[in-house]
Amino acid sequence: MPAKEGDNLPPIIVKKVTVIEGGHHGGAWKVAYADFVTAMMAFFLLLWLLGATTEDQRKGLADYFTPTLVKVKDSGAGANGLLAGASLTDVDDYPNRQGQTGNKGITIPRDASGGPKEAARMIQRITARTKEKLAQNAKLAKLMSQVKMVDTTEGVRIDLVDDADFSMFNLGTTVLTGEATALLGAIAIAIEPEERKIIVRGHTDSLKWKHPGRVNNWSLSAGRAEATRQTLMNEGIPDASFRRIEGVADTELLIKDDPSDPRNRRISIVLAH
């Protein structure tokens, strides 16, 4: 029987493939499971931290991760309302010797404390003690306006500022006035419970000396810082509490537009971090 056209063609095979979405060979569940395990690990780590730390350490951790409104100050005399100054959140104009100290490690010692909130609390405590002491004498109560406090990279800084009506020292000398001695007595009582290392820094205005080779603003500011240290010691601050005594002359003016302004004359007492 003769072959018909097309008999030698290969057969056509139709293969039916069924595609199943996901299934036990899919990988989406692995990603979800990994996220779940990570979240559980973080949760148990949080529980461990809560159980293994003290209240002070937890406050330190909270302060470290809490955003703060306190700006890093490159100068200024911000102070709280009780001291008749600006708020700590205001931009100040006091010179600051220290620059940025770099990033701090996140490891917090067992007895750690600090941060902007702790500095603010310290300022409140010192303010209350100083105000209470000075309030015992009506003539001294007005000296609160000479005290400014600010949190710096060095620590909490207390500035005792001269003006047209008040001087910490007799003109051109390292001799404290009677009012300044009483003010330092109140400051000593206020800072002693904080048990911090102390830096005392003397500042002058830019008035020139007749014989700068013998006496000048460098020696004057250093002498005034030392006189302040001695007075604080006489009022109960231990000698071991002092870290540095510095005289910076007129290199860190408060009123830069008027170097001879009396407000440039001041004593800075820093309670170091």
BELUR-V859910 format. One record per residue. N is the residue number from 0. RES is the residue in one letter. PSI is psi as a letter, one per 40 degrees, with the letter a starting at -180 (* if undefined). OMEGA is omega in radians with two decimals (999 if undefined). BURIAL is 1 if it has 16 or more other ideal C-beta (glycine too) atoms within 10 Angstrom, else 0. Layout:
BEGIN
n=N res=RES psi=PSI omega=OMEGA burial=BURIAL
n=N res=RES psi=PSI omega=OMEGA burial=BURIAL
END
This chain:
BEGIN
n=0 res=M psi=h omega=-3.08 burial=0
n=1 res=P psi=i omega=3.13 burial=0
n=2 res=A psi=i omega=3.11 burial=0
n=3 res=K psi=i omega=-3.13 burial=0
n=4 res=E psi=h omega=3.11 burial=0
n=5 res=G psi=e omega=-3.13 burial=0
n=6 res=D psi=d omega=-3.10 burial=0
n=7 res=N psi=e omega=3.14 burial=0
n=8 res=L psi=i omega=3.13 burial=0
n=9 res=P psi=i omega=-3.14 burial=0
n=10 res=P psi=i omega=3.12 burial=0
n=11 res=I psi=h omega=-3.12 burial=0
n=12 res=I psi=h omega=3.11 burial=0
n=13 res=V psi=h omega=-3.12 burial=0
n=14 res=K psi=h omega=3.14 burial=0
n=15 res=K psi=h omega=-3.12 burial=0
n=16 res=V psi=h omega=3.10 burial=0
n=17 res=T psi=h omega=-3.13 burial=0
n=18 res=V psi=h omega=3.13 burial=0
n=19 res=I psi=h omega=3.14 burial=0
n=20 res=E psi=h omega=3.07 burial=0
n=21 res=G psi=b omega=-3.12 burial=0
n=22 res=G psi=i omega=-3.07 burial=0
n=23 res=H psi=e omega=3.09 burial=0
n=24 res=H psi=e omega=3.13 burial=0
n=25 res=G psi=i omega=-3.10 burial=0
n=26 res=G psi=e omega=-3.08 burial=0
n=27 res=A psi=d omega=-3.09 burial=0
n=28 res=W psi=d omega=-3.13 burial=0
n=29 res=K psi=d omega=3.11 burial=0
n=30 res=V psi=d omega=3.14 burial=0
n=31 res=A psi=d omega=-3.14 burial=0
n=32 res=Y psi=d omega=3.12 burial=0
n=33 res=A psi=d omega=3.09 burial=0
n=34 res=D psi=d omega=3.14 burial=0
n=35 res=F psi=d omega=-3.14 burial=0
n=36 res=V psi=d omega=3.12 burial=0
n=37 res=T psi=d omega=3.13 burial=0
n=38 res=A psi=d omega=3.13 burial=0
n=39 res=M psi=d omega=3.12 burial=0
n=40 res=M psi=d omega=3.11 burial=0
n=41 res=A psi=d omega=-3.14 burial=0
n=42 res=F psi=d omega=-3.14 burial=0
n=43 res=F psi=d omega=3.06 burial=0
n=44 res=L psi=d omega=3.09 burial=0
n=45 res=L psi=d omega=3.11 burial=0
n=46 res=L psi=d omega=3.13 burial=0
n=47 res=W psi=d omega=3.13 burial=0
n=48 res=L psi=d omega=3.13 burial=0
n=49 res=L psi=d omega=-3.12 burial=0
n=50 res=G psi=d omega=-3.02 burial=0
n=51 res=A psi=e omega=-3.09 burial=0
n=52 res=T psi=i omega=3.09 burial=1
n=53 res=T psi=i omega=3.13 burial=0
n=54 res=E psi=d omega=3.14 burial=0
n=55 res=D psi=d omega=3.12 burial=0
n=56 res=Q psi=d omega=3.11 burial=1
n=57 res=R psi=d omega=3.07 burial=0
n=58 res=K psi=d omega=3.11 burial=1
n=59 res=G psi=d omega=3.09 burial=1
n=60 res=L psi=d omega=-3.14 burial=1
n=61 res=A psi=d omega=3.13 burial=0
n=62 res=D psi=d omega=-3.10 burial=1
n=63 res=Y psi=d omega=-3.06 burial=0
n=64 res=F psi=e omega=3.14 burial=0
n=65 res=T psi=h omega=3.08 burial=0
n=66 res=P psi=i omega=-3.11 burial=0
n=67 res=T psi=i omega=3.08 burial=0
n=68 res=L psi=e omega=-3.13 burial=0
n=69 res=V psi=h omega=-3.08 burial=1
n=70 res=K psi=i omega=3.04 burial=0
n=71 res=V psi=h omega=-2.99 burial=0
n=72 res=K psi=h omega=3.02 burial=1
n=73 res=D psi=e omega=3.02 burial=1
n=74 res=S psi=i omega=2.98 burial=1
n=75 res=G psi=i omega=-3.11 burial=1
n=76 res=A psi=f omega=3.10 burial=1
n=77 res=G psi=i omega=-3.14 burial=1
n=78 res=A psi=i omega=3.13 burial=1
n=79 res=N psi=i omega=-3.01 burial=1
n=80 res=G psi=d omega=-3.10 burial=0
n=81 res=L psi=d omega=-3.12 burial=0
n=82 res=L psi=e omega=3.07 burial=1
n=83 res=A psi=f omega=3.10 burial=0
n=84 res=G psi=a omega=3.12 burial=1
n=85 res=A psi=i omega=3.09 burial=1
n=86 res=S psi=i omega=3.08 burial=0
n=87 res=L psi=d omega=-3.13 burial=1
n=88 res=T psi=e omega=3.11 burial=0
n=89 res=D psi=i omega=3.02 burial=1
n=90 res=V psi=h omega=-3.08 burial=0
n=91 res=D psi=i omega=-3.11 burial=1
n=92 res=D psi=f omega=3.04 burial=0
n=93 res=Y psi=h omega=3.09 burial=1
n=94 res=P psi=i omega=-3.11 burial=1
n=95 res=N psi=h omega=-3.08 burial=1
n=96 res=R psi=d omega=-3.02 burial=0
n=97 res=Q psi=i omega=3.02 burial=0
n=98 res=G psi=a omega=3.12 burial=0
n=99 res=Q psi=i omega=-3.12 burial=0
n=100 res=T psi=e omega=3.13 burial=0
n=101 res=G psi=i omega=-3.11 burial=0
n=102 res=N psi=i omega=3.08 burial=0
n=103 res=K psi=i omega=3.12 burial=0
n=104 res=G psi=i omega=-3.12 burial=0
n=105 res=I psi=e omega=3.09 burial=0
n=106 res=T psi=h omega=-3.08 burial=0
n=107 res=I psi=h omega=3.14 burial=1
n=108 res=P psi=i omega=-3.10 burial=0
n=109 res=R psi=d omega=-3.12 burial=0
n=110 res=D psi=f omega=-3.03 burial=0
n=111 res=A psi=i omega=3.00 burial=1
n=112 res=S psi=i omega=3.11 burial=0
n=113 res=G psi=a omega=-3.08 burial=1
n=114 res=G psi=i omega=-3.11 burial=1
n=115 res=P psi=d omega=-3.12 burial=1
n=116 res=K psi=d omega=3.11 burial=1
n=117 res=E psi=d omega=3.10 burial=1
n=118 res=A psi=d omega=3.12 burial=1
n=119 res=A psi=d omega=3.11 burial=1
n=120 res=R psi=d omega=3.11 burial=0
n=121 res=M psi=d omega=3.12 burial=1
n=122 res=I psi=d omega=3.12 burial=1
n=123 res=Q psi=d omega=-3.14 burial=0
n=124 res=R psi=d omega=-3.12 burial=0
n=125 res=I psi=d omega=3.12 burial=1
n=126 res=T psi=d omega=-3.09 burial=1
n=127 res=A psi=d omega=-3.13 burial=0
n=128 res=R psi=d omega=-3.13 burial=1
n=129 res=T psi=d omega=-3.13 burial=1
n=130 res=K psi=d omega=3.13 burial=1
n=131 res=E psi=d omega=-3.13 burial=0
n=132 res=K psi=d omega=-3.10 burial=1
n=133 res=L psi=d omega=-3.12 burial=1
n=134 res=A psi=e omega=3.13 burial=0
n=135 res=Q psi=e omega=3.13 burial=0
n=136 res=N psi=h omega=-3.06 burial=0
n=137 res=A psi=d omega=-3.13 burial=0
n=138 res=K psi=d omega=-3.11 burial=0
n=139 res=L psi=d omega=-3.09 burial=1
n=140 res=A psi=d omega=-3.12 burial=0
n=141 res=K psi=e omega=-3.12 burial=0
n=142 res=L psi=e omega=3.09 burial=1
n=143 res=M psi=d omega=-3.13 burial=1
n=144 res=S psi=e omega=3.13 burial=0
n=145 res=Q psi=e omega=-3.05 burial=1
n=146 res=V psi=h omega=3.08 burial=1
n=147 res=K psi=i omega=3.13 burial=1
n=148 res=M psi=i omega=3.14 burial=1
n=149 res=V psi=i omega=3.06 burial=1
n=150 res=D psi=h omega=-3.14 burial=1
n=151 res=T psi=i omega=3.09 burial=1
n=152 res=T psi=d omega=3.09 burial=0
n=153 res=E psi=d omega=-3.04 burial=1
n=154 res=G psi=a omega=3.09 burial=1
n=155 res=V psi=h omega=-3.10 burial=1
n=156 res=R psi=h omega=3.09 burial=1
n=157 res=I psi=h omega=-3.13 burial=1
n=158 res=D psi=h omega=3.07 burial=1
n=159 res=L psi=h omega=-2.88 burial=1
n=160 res=V psi=h omega=3.01 burial=1
n=161 res=D psi=i omega=2.92 burial=1
n=162 res=D psi=a omega=-3.07 burial=0
n=163 res=A psi=d omega=-3.08 burial=0
n=164 res=D psi=e omega=-3.07 burial=0
n=165 res=F psi=h omega=3.07 burial=1
n=166 res=S psi=h omega=3.07 burial=1
n=167 res=M psi=d omega=-3.06 burial=1
n=168 res=F psi=i omega=2.98 burial=1
n=169 res=N psi=i omega=-3.00 burial=0
n=170 res=L psi=h omega=3.06 burial=0
n=171 res=G psi=e omega=-3.11 burial=0
n=172 res=T psi=i omega=3.03 burial=0
n=173 res=T psi=f omega=-3.13 burial=1
n=174 res=V psi=h omega=3.14 burial=0
n=175 res=L psi=i omega=3.02 burial=1
n=176 res=T psi=i omega=3.13 burial=1
n=177 res=G psi=d omega=3.14 burial=0
n=178 res=E psi=d omega=-3.14 burial=1
n=179 res=A psi=d omega=3.11 burial=1
n=180 res=T psi=d omega=3.10 burial=0
n=181 res=A psi=d omega=3.12 burial=1
n=182 res=L psi=d omega=3.12 burial=1
n=183 res=L psi=d omega=3.07 burial=1
n=184 res=G psi=d omega=3.10 burial=1
n=185 res=A psi=d omega=3.13 burial=1
n=186 res=I psi=d omega=3.13 burial=1
n=187 res=A psi=d omega=3.11 burial=1
n=188 res=I psi=d omega=-3.08 burial=1
n=189 res=A psi=d omega=-3.04 burial=1
n=190 res=I psi=e omega=-3.07 burial=1
n=191 res=E psi=d omega=-3.14 burial=1
n=192 res=P psi=e omega=-3.11 burial=0
n=193 res=E psi=d omega=3.08 burial=0
n=194 res=E psi=f omega=3.11 burial=0
n=195 res=R psi=i omega=2.99 burial=1
n=196 res=K psi=i omega=-2.97 burial=0
n=197 res=I psi=h omega=3.01 burial=1
n=198 res=I psi=h omega=3.10 burial=1
n=199 res=V psi=h omega=-3.05 burial=1
n=200 res=R psi=h omega=3.12 burial=1
n=201 res=G psi=h omega=3.12 burial=1
n=202 res=H psi=i omega=3.05 burial=1
n=203 res=T psi=i omega=2.96 burial=1
n=204 res=D psi=a omega=-3.05 burial=1
n=205 res=S psi=e omega=3.09 burial=0
n=206 res=L psi=h omega=-3.05 burial=0
n=207 res=K psi=i omega=3.12 burial=0
n=208 res=W psi=i omega=3.13 burial=0
n=209 res=K psi=d omega=3.12 burial=0
n=210 res=H psi=g omega=-3.05 burial=0
n=211 res=P psi=e omega=3.10 burial=0
n=212 res=G psi=d omega=-3.13 burial=0
n=213 res=R psi=d omega=3.13 burial=0
n=214 res=V psi=h omega=-3.14 burial=0
n=215 res=N psi=i omega=-3.08 burial=0
n=216 res=N psi=d omega=3.09 burial=1
n=217 res=W psi=d omega=-3.13 burial=1
n=218 res=S psi=d omega=3.14 burial=1
n=219 res=L psi=d omega=-3.12 burial=1
n=220 res=S psi=d omega=3.11 burial=1
n=221 res=A psi=d omega=3.12 burial=1
n=222 res=G psi=d omega=3.12 burial=1
n=223 res=R psi=d omega=3.07 burial=1
n=224 res=A psi=d omega=3.12 burial=1
n=225 res=E psi=d omega=3.09 burial=1
n=226 res=A psi=d omega=3.09 burial=1
n=227 res=T psi=d omega=3.12 burial=1
n=228 res=R psi=d omega=-3.12 burial=1
n=229 res=Q psi=d omega=3.12 burial=1
n=230 res=T psi=d omega=3.10 burial=1
n=231 res=L psi=d omega=3.09 burial=1
n=232 res=M psi=d omega=3.12 burial=0
n=233 res=N psi=d omega=-3.14 burial=0
n=234 res=E psi=e omega=3.00 burial=1
n=235 res=G psi=e omega=3.11 burial=0
n=236 res=I psi=h omega=-3.11 burial=1
n=237 res=P psi=i omega=3.13 burial=0
n=238 res=D psi=d omega=-3.11 burial=0
n=239 res=A psi=e omega=-3.12 burial=0
n=240 res=S psi=e omega=-3.04 burial=1
n=241 res=F psi=h omega=3.13 burial=0
n=242 res=R psi=d omega=-3.12 burial=0
n=243 res=R psi=i omega=2.98 burial=0
n=244 res=I psi=h omega=-3.02 burial=1
n=245 res=E psi=i omega=2.95 burial=1
n=246 res=G psi=h omega=-3.05 burial=1
n=247 res=V psi=e omega=3.09 burial=1
n=248 res=A psi=b omega=-3.11 burial=1
n=249 res=D psi=f omega=-3.10 burial=1
n=250 res=T psi=e omega=-3.13 burial=0
n=251 res=E psi=g omega=-3.06 burial=1
n=252 res=L psi=h omega=3.03 burial=1
n=253 res=L psi=d omega=3.11 burial=1
n=254 res=I psi=g omega=-3.02 burial=0
n=255 res=K psi=d omega=-3.14 burial=0
n=256 res=D psi=e omega=-3.14 burial=0
n=257 res=D psi=g omega=-3.07 burial=0
n=258 res=P psi=d omega=-3.13 burial=0
n=259 res=S psi=e omega=3.14 burial=0
n=260 res=D psi=h omega=-3.11 burial=1
n=261 res=P psi=d omega=3.13 burial=1
n=262 res=R psi=e omega=3.05 burial=1
n=263 res=N psi=e omega=3.09 burial=1
n=264 res=R psi=h omega=-3.10 burial=1
n=265 res=R psi=i omega=3.02 burial=1
n=266 res=I psi=h omega=3.09 burial=1
n=267 res=S psi=h omega=3.08 burial=1
n=268 res=I psi=h omega=-3.07 burial=1
n=269 res=V psi=h omega=3.00 burial=1
n=270 res=L psi=h omega=-2.95 burial=1
n=271 res=A psi=i omega=3.08 burial=0
n=272 res=H psi=* omega=999 burial=1
END
